[in-house]
């Protein structure tokens, strides 16, 4: 691993030297490429240099602890060596993670689609709970959540709700939420107090740039309709809602939350690109290895990933065997510990696969 880090450092230094080359400084495209690559290497090179300085200091301190004749100085050297050893181990662990291949989508904004599954009205209410959980989490992270489309039920539930979360690293934090979520509780509509089991599906899609996936205009059927309002003066009299059908795949995307037809079309196209990109990613994953299905974050929609058990006030993430309590707190968006645990598990799996020493 250290040899690989040394190669990365050499590449970083070579790029810095290139920045002074007149052929580069007069070529904006090449200059941007070098600047971008330097930016991706800067953190790992900085950490590697910190590691090397710490390692050298540790070796000197250990030698002092062995060779110092003064007992008090020897004790101080041993204490300092213990601290430096902990720092070295910490930096080494960070470097191992930095060497892992980075998901290019990690810094992207995300579209999240929540759909009520089995369970009728109770499933729709659970979908609304999940929607609130994620929007509150986004709020706590300082991200911005914007509604794209919704299909409400009469009991303040959702048959389907689509929304966007904008914020640095949104996909890296949210991508493990894709899958089937199950709830076990006594519905508000249940007179006899029986526990019901319902489900909702969550799909997390990274926002995709126009250049990343090509959509031919001839492959689209675009319908314009009146946005569904909540009554009163706010119901729009002009048709601004947009429904886009991608004919080759049959995918349908609607957006009605923006004020103009153009804004709704732009937002709907963003969701469509994200869905098509996700389909392509899943196709490639299936072709490369079936083993990826077992990994955290594989995005398998049919897999039950989590259970919210209200009678026992318990959340269980089945992928990593995690158990957490206080469901009201968790459904209010306090899910950082769960997401951290999923990311840690994912990193551990990748380290094993990559064989990073």
C-alpha positions as CSV (number, residue, x, y, z in Angstrom):
1,X,0.0,0.0,0.0
2,X,2.8,2.4,0.8
3,X,4.4,1.8,-2.6
4,X,1.1,2.8,-4.2
5,X,0.9,5.9,-2.1
6,X,4.4,6.9,-3.1
7,X,3.4,6.6,-6.8
8,X,0.4,8.8,-6.2
9,X,2.6,11.4,-4.5
10,X,5.0,11.3,-7.5
11,X,2.0,11.9,-9.8
12,X,0.9,14.8,-7.7
13,X,4.3,16.4,-7.8
14,X,4.5,15.9,-11.5
15,X,1.2,17.6,-12.0
16,X,2.3,20.5,-9.9
17,X,5.4,20.9,-12.1
18,X,3.2,20.8,-15.2
19,X,1.2,23.8,-13.9
20,X,4.3,25.9,-14.6
21,X,4.7,24.6,-18.2
22,X,3.8,27.4,-20.7
23,X,2.1,24.8,-23.0
24,X,-0.3,24.1,-20.1
25,X,-0.9,27.6,-18.8
26,X,-1.9,28.7,-22.3
27,X,-4.3,25.8,-22.8
28,X,-7.4,26.3,-20.7
29,X,-8.8,22.8,-21.3
30,X,-5.5,21.1,-20.3
31,X,-5.2,23.4,-17.3
32,X,-8.7,22.4,-16.1
33,X,-7.9,18.7,-16.5
34,X,-4.7,19.0,-14.4
35,X,-6.4,21.2,-11.7
36,X,-9.2,18.7,-11.4
37,X,-6.8,15.7,-11.1
38,X,-4.7,17.6,-8.5
39,X,-7.9,18.3,-6.5
40,X,-8.7,14.6,-6.4
41,X,-5.2,13.7,-5.2
42,X,-4.6,16.5,-2.8
43,X,-6.3,14.9,0.3
44,X,-4.7,11.5,-0.1
45,X,-1.2,13.0,-0.6
46,X,-1.6,15.3,2.4
47,X,-2.7,12.4,4.6
48,X,0.2,10.3,3.3
49,X,2.7,13.0,4.2
50,X,1.2,13.3,7.6
51,X,1.5,9.5,8.0
52,X,5.1,9.6,6.9
53,X,6.0,12.4,9.3
54,X,4.2,10.6,12.2
55,X,6.0,7.3,11.3
56,X,9.4,9.0,11.3
57,X,8.7,10.7,14.6
58,X,7.5,7.4,16.1
59,X,10.7,5.7,15.1
60,X,12.8,8.4,16.7
61,X,10.8,8.4,19.9
62,X,11.0,4.6,20.2
63,X,14.7,4.8,19.8
64,X,14.8,7.5,22.5
65,X,12.7,5.3,24.8
66,X,15.2,2.4,24.3
67,X,18.5,4.4,24.5
68,X,17.8,7.2,27.0
69,X,19.7,6.8,30.2
70,X,17.5,9.1,32.2
71,X,14.5,7.1,33.6
72,X,12.1,10.1,33.6
73,X,13.0,11.0,30.0
74,X,12.5,7.3,29.0
75,X,9.0,7.3,30.6
76,X,8.1,10.5,28.7
77,X,9.4,9.0,25.4
78,X,7.3,5.9,25.9
79,X,4.2,8.0,26.6
80,X,4.8,10.0,23.5
81,X,5.5,6.9,21.4
82,X,2.1,5.4,22.5
83,X,0.4,8.6,21.3
84,X,2.2,8.6,18.0
85,X,1.5,5.0,17.5
86,X,-2.3,5.7,17.8
87,X,-2.0,8.6,15.4
88,X,-0.1,6.4,12.9
89,X,-2.7,3.7,13.1
90,X,-5.5,6.2,12.6
91,X,-3.8,7.8,9.6
92,X,-3.1,4.3,8.1
93,X,-6.8,3.4,8.4
94,X,-7.8,6.6,6.7
95,X,-5.3,6.0,3.9
96,X,-6.7,2.5,3.3
97,X,-10.2,4.0,2.8
98,X,-8.9,6.8,0.6
99,X,-7.3,4.2,-1.7
100,X,-10.7,2.5,-2.4
101,X,-12.3,3.3,-5.7
102,X,-14.7,6.3,-5.3
103,X,-18.2,6.1,-6.5
104,X,-18.4,9.0,-9.0
105,X,-22.0,9.6,-8.0
106,X,-21.2,10.1,-4.3
107,X,-21.2,13.9,-4.5
108,X,-24.4,14.1,-6.6
109,X,-27.8,15.4,-5.5
110,X,-30.5,12.7,-5.4
111,X,-34.0,11.9,-6.3
112,X,-35.9,9.7,-3.9
113,X,-39.0,7.8,-4.8
114,X,-41.2,6.3,-2.1
115,X,-44.1,4.1,-3.0
116,X,-46.6,2.4,-0.8
117,X,-46.4,-1.4,-1.0
118,X,-48.6,-4.0,0.6
119,X,-50.9,-2.9,3.3
120,X,-53.4,-0.5,1.7
121,X,-53.9,2.8,3.7
122,X,-51.5,1.8,6.4
123,X,-48.7,1.4,3.7
124,X,-49.5,4.8,2.4
125,X,-49.3,6.3,5.9
126,X,-45.9,4.6,6.3
127,X,-44.7,6.0,3.0
128,X,-45.6,9.5,4.4
129,X,-43.6,8.6,7.6
130,X,-40.5,7.7,5.5
131,X,-40.9,10.9,3.4
132,X,-40.9,13.0,6.6
133,X,-38.0,11.0,8.0
134,X,-35.8,11.7,5.0
135,X,-36.8,15.4,4.6
136,X,-36.1,16.0,8.3
137,X,-32.7,14.2,8.0
138,X,-31.9,16.4,5.0
139,X,-32.9,19.5,7.0
140,X,-30.6,18.4,9.9
141,X,-27.7,18.0,7.3
142,X,-28.3,21.5,5.9
143,X,-29.5,20.1,2.6
144,X,-32.5,21.3,0.6
145,X,-35.5,18.9,-0.1
146,X,-37.8,19.8,-2.9
147,X,-41.0,18.0,-3.9
148,X,-41.2,16.7,-7.5
149,X,-44.4,14.8,-7.6
150,X,-47.0,13.2,-5.2
151,X,-50.0,11.0,-5.3
152,X,-51.8,11.5,-1.9
153,X,-54.4,9.4,-0.2
154,X,-57.4,10.7,1.8
155,X,-55.7,9.8,5.1
156,X,-52.6,12.0,4.7
157,X,-50.7,9.2,3.2
158,X,-48.9,8.7,-0.1
159,X,-49.4,6.1,-2.8
160,X,-46.2,7.6,-4.3
161,X,-44.0,10.6,-3.6
162,X,-40.9,11.8,-5.5
163,X,-38.6,14.5,-4.2
164,X,-35.1,15.8,-4.7
165,X,-32.4,16.3,-2.0
166,X,-29.7,18.8,-2.9
167,X,-26.5,18.9,-0.9
168,X,-22.9,17.9,-1.0
169,X,-22.5,14.2,-0.6
170,X,-26.2,13.5,-0.6
171,X,-25.9,10.3,-2.7
172,X,-23.0,9.0,-0.6
173,X,-25.3,9.2,2.5
174,X,-28.6,8.2,1.1
175,X,-27.8,5.4,-1.4
176,X,-28.1,2.6,1.2
177,X,-31.8,3.5,1.7
178,X,-32.9,1.8,-1.5
179,X,-35.0,-1.3,-0.9
180,X,-38.1,-2.5,0.8
181,X,-38.9,-1.0,4.2
182,X,-41.4,-2.9,6.5
183,X,-43.5,-1.6,9.3
184,X,-45.2,-3.5,12.1
185,X,-47.7,-1.6,14.1
186,X,-51.4,-1.1,15.0
187,X,-52.9,1.2,12.4
188,X,-54.9,4.2,13.5
189,X,-57.8,2.8,11.5
190,X,-57.7,-0.6,13.3
191,X,-60.5,-0.7,16.0
192,X,-59.5,-4.1,17.5
193,X,-55.8,-3.2,18.1
194,X,-54.3,-5.9,15.8
195,X,-50.8,-5.5,14.6
196,X,-50.5,-5.1,10.8
197,X,-47.4,-5.5,8.6
198,X,-47.1,-3.1,5.7
199,X,-44.3,-2.2,3.3
200,X,-43.1,0.7,1.3
201,X,-40.3,0.8,-1.4
202,X,-37.6,3.4,-1.5
203,X,-35.5,4.1,-4.6
204,X,-32.5,6.5,-4.4
205,X,-31.3,7.8,-7.7
206,X,-28.3,10.0,-8.3
207,X,-28.9,13.1,-10.4
208,X,-27.3,12.6,-13.8
209,X,-25.7,15.2,-16.1
210,X,-27.0,15.6,-19.6
211,X,-23.7,14.2,-21.0
212,X,-23.8,11.0,-19.0
213,X,-26.9,9.5,-20.7
214,X,-28.4,10.2,-24.1
215,X,-32.1,10.5,-24.5
216,X,-33.4,10.9,-28.0
217,X,-36.3,13.3,-28.5
218,X,-38.1,10.8,-30.7
219,X,-38.2,8.4,-27.7
220,X,-40.3,10.7,-25.6
221,X,-44.0,11.3,-25.3
222,X,-44.8,14.5,-23.4
223,X,-48.2,15.3,-22.0
224,X,-49.2,18.6,-20.4
225,X,-52.0,18.7,-17.8
226,X,-53.4,20.8,-15.0
227,X,-51.5,20.4,-11.6
228,X,-53.7,19.0,-8.9
229,X,-54.1,21.7,-6.2
230,X,-55.6,21.6,-2.7
231,X,-58.5,23.7,-3.6
232,X,-59.2,27.4,-3.2
233,X,-57.4,30.2,-5.0
234,X,-54.1,28.3,-5.5
235,X,-55.4,25.9,-8.0
236,X,-53.6,26.7,-11.2
237,X,-55.8,27.7,-14.2
238,X,-52.9,27.2,-16.7
239,X,-51.8,23.7,-17.6
240,X,-48.2,23.5,-16.2
241,X,-47.8,19.9,-15.0
242,X,-45.7,17.6,-17.3
243,X,-45.8,13.9,-17.8
244,X,-43.0,12.3,-19.8
245,X,-43.1,8.7,-21.2
246,X,-39.9,7.1,-22.3
247,X,-41.2,4.9,-25.1
248,X,-38.3,2.3,-25.3
249,X,-38.5,1.4,-21.6
250,X,-42.1,2.5,-20.7
251,X,-40.8,4.6,-17.8
252,X,-43.2,7.4,-16.9
253,X,-42.2,10.5,-15.0
254,X,-44.5,13.4,-13.9
255,X,-43.7,16.7,-12.3
256,X,-46.3,19.3,-11.2
257,X,-44.7,21.1,-8.2
258,X,-42.9,23.8,-10.2
259,X,-44.6,27.1,-11.2
260,X,-44.1,26.8,-14.9
261,X,-44.4,24.2,-17.6
262,X,-40.7,24.6,-18.5
263,X,-39.5,24.1,-14.9
264,X,-41.7,21.0,-14.5
265,X,-40.3,19.6,-17.8
266,X,-36.7,20.2,-16.7
267,X,-37.3,18.6,-13.3
268,X,-39.1,15.6,-14.9
269,X,-36.2,15.1,-17.4
270,X,-33.8,15.1,-14.5
271,X,-35.7,12.3,-12.8
272,X,-36.0,10.3,-16.1
273,X,-32.2,10.6,-16.7
274,X,-31.6,9.4,-13.1
275,X,-33.9,6.4,-13.6
276,X,-32.3,5.4,-16.9
277,X,-28.8,5.8,-15.5
278,X,-29.7,3.6,-12.5
279,X,-31.1,0.9,-14.9
280,X,-27.9,1.0,-16.8
281,X,-25.8,0.7,-13.6
282,X,-27.9,-2.3,-12.4
283,X,-27.5,-4.0,-15.8
284,X,-23.7,-3.6,-15.7
285,X,-23.6,-4.9,-12.1
286,X,-25.7,-8.0,-13.0
287,X,-23.3,-8.7,-15.9
288,X,-20.1,-8.3,-13.9
289,X,-21.0,-10.4,-10.8
290,X,-24.0,-11.8,-9.1
291,X,-22.2,-11.6,-5.8
292,X,-22.8,-7.9,-5.6
293,X,-26.4,-8.6,-4.6
294,X,-25.2,-9.6,-1.1
295,X,-23.3,-6.3,-0.6
296,X,-24.6,-3.3,1.2
297,X,-26.0,-0.8,-1.2
298,X,-26.5,-3.2,-4.1
299,X,-29.8,-1.5,-4.7
300,X,-31.9,-4.7,-5.0
301,X,-35.4,-3.4,-4.9
302,X,-37.0,-6.7,-3.8
303,X,-34.8,-7.2,-0.8
304,X,-36.4,-6.3,2.6
305,X,-33.7,-4.1,4.1
306,X,-35.3,-2.8,7.3
307,X,-38.1,-3.4,9.8
308,X,-39.8,-0.7,12.0
309,X,-41.4,-2.6,14.9
310,X,-43.6,-0.2,16.9
311,X,-44.8,-2.6,19.6
312,X,-41.2,-3.3,20.6
313,X,-40.0,0.3,19.7
314,X,-37.3,-1.2,17.6
315,X,-35.7,-0.6,14.2
316,X,-33.7,-3.5,12.6
317,X,-31.5,-3.2,9.5
318,X,-31.4,-6.7,8.2
319,X,-28.4,-6.2,6.0
320,X,-25.9,-5.6,8.9
321,X,-27.9,-6.9,11.9
322,X,-28.2,-3.4,13.4
323,X,-30.8,-2.8,16.1
324,X,-31.8,0.7,17.2
325,X,-34.6,1.9,19.6
326,X,-36.8,5.0,20.0
327,X,-38.7,4.9,16.7
328,X,-40.3,8.4,17.2
329,X,-36.8,9.9,17.3
330,X,-35.6,7.9,14.3
331,X,-38.7,8.7,12.2
332,X,-38.1,12.3,13.1
333,X,-34.9,12.1,11.0
334,X,-32.3,11.1,13.6
335,X,-30.8,8.3,11.4
336,X,-27.2,9.4,11.3
337,X,-26.0,6.4,13.4
338,X,-27.7,4.0,11.0
339,X,-26.3,5.5,7.9
340,X,-22.8,5.6,9.5
341,X,-23.0,1.9,10.3
342,X,-24.1,1.1,6.7
343,X,-21.2,3.1,5.3
344,X,-18.7,1.4,7.6
345,X,-20.0,-2.0,6.6
346,X,-19.7,-1.0,2.9
347,X,-16.2,0.2,3.4
348,X,-15.2,-3.1,5.2
349,X,-16.6,-5.1,2.3
350,X,-14.7,-3.1,-0.2
351,X,-11.5,-3.3,1.7
352,X,-11.8,-7.1,1.7
353,X,-12.6,-7.2,-2.0
354,X,-9.8,-4.8,-2.9
355,X,-7.3,-6.5,-0.6
356,X,-5.9,-3.2,0.6
357,X,-3.3,-4.0,3.2
